[in-house]
């Protein structure tokens, strides 16, 4: 497993806060497809799905919450 860089962790933090790829993309002034690609890179780097679709939103995996908590420290 490679380590995600700081930009990727910031992206994860925004995805977790917004609960939606489209809303996170708007907040970061990116296209939804660019945000989806960033999430794919995060998933590859961590070997974890991080966020899974639940209804119309996303739910964080335990690993995503662990990463978010380590960012905020």
Secondary structure, DSSP 4 states (H G I P E B T S, - for coil): -PPPPHHHHHHHHHHHHHSSHHHHHHHTT--HHHHHHHHHHHHHHHTS--EEEETTEEEE-HHHHHHHHHH--
